[in-house]
Amino acid sequence: MHIIHDPGLAACDPIDFEQFLCVDIRVGRIVEAKPFPEARKPAYKLVIDFGPGIGSKRSSVQITENYRLEELLNRQVAAVVNFPPRQIGKFMSEVLTLGFPDASGHIVLFQPDVEVPLGSRLA
């Protein structure tokens, strides 16, 4: 998860709508959460189920300050599913789980307010 902590940063350069549509953001359900002690920064290893169209994907997330492992299971989250996989130590992260930094710079997961079908695409 790439983290930008400065809420005072200006907006990025404009992109057109077609470029935005190329970023495939989907909803999945966390079905497995494990510690990631080998990571340089405190992190968890997640398995997220995006439903039959995409299946289950793995993600490394730096969310240890705001979440305990046991409260992550069955939580719906949003993730970018069409970035290339990224090797993080001995772990291959297949999706980018999305979140926002809180006032302390610790990540808060981005998730829908109500239950939505797995694999739903951000509209």
N, C-alpha and C positions, 0 to 999 in steps of 0.2 A: 504494500500500500504506500503510495507516494504521499507524503504529508507536507502541506503548506500551512504554516502556523500563523501567518500574518493577515488578519482580517482587513488591514488597512491597504493591502495591495490593490492596485488598480485592476480593472477587468482586463482580460486578455484581448489580443487583437480580434476583431470581428471575423467570424467565419460565415459561410452561407449555409442555408438549411440542408442542402445535400451533404455537406461535410458532417453536420450534426447527425444526420441519419445513418452515417457510416459507423457511429459508435453504438454498439448493440448492448444496451443496458437491460438486464432481465432480473426478475425476482426468483429467488430460490429459498429453500429451507435448509438450515444447518442441521445435518443428520449425524455429524461427528465433530467433536472438538477435543483436541489434545494439546498438551504443553509442547513447546518448541524450544527446549533448553539449549540447543546448538545455535540458535539465532544470535546475531550480534546484539540486537536490541530485543527486549522482552516481547515475545510474540506467541501466538497460538497457531496450530495447524487445524484448518477446517476442511470438512467435506460438505459441499453444498449441493443439494438435489434441485435441479432446474426442470424436472419433469421429463416426459418421454422424448421430447424433441432434442434436448441438449444432454440430458443425463446428469450424472454426478460429476462435479469438478472439485479440485483441491485449491485452497487459497491460504497463504500465510498472511496473518493480520496482526498489527501492533495495537491491540486493544486491551492489554492486560490491566491497565489502570482503571478502566471503567466497567469491566465485565469479568465475572468468574466463569470458569469452564462450564459448571453445571447450569448456569442460567442462559447459555447460548443454544443448547439443544432445542430444536423445533422452532427457533426464531426465524422469521422471514427477513431476508436482507436483499439489497440490490447489489449487482455486480456487473462489470463490463466483461462480457463473455467472448469477445472477438479480438482481444489482444493476444499476441504470441505468448506461449508459456515462458515463465521466467524462473531460472534456477536461483534458489536462495539457499545457500549451503548445500546440504544433501537433499533438499526438498524442492520439488518442481511445483511452482504455483501456477495454476492454469487459468485463473480468473482474478480480476482486480475487484475486491470487495470494497464498496464505497462507504465513506463516512466523512464527518466534519469534525474539526478540532473544537473542543470546548474552550472555555476561558483559560484553562491551564495548558492548552495545547494537546490534550489527550483525546483520542479519537472516539467519537460517538457514531455508532452504525446508522446508516441511512436505511430506513425500512418503511413499508406502507403502514398507514394508520389502521387499516382493516385488512383482513385476510384476502388475498387475491390468488388466482390460479398460478401454480408453479410454471415458470417459463414466460409469464406475461412480460411483454416488452414495454419499456418506458414510452409513453405517448405524449 
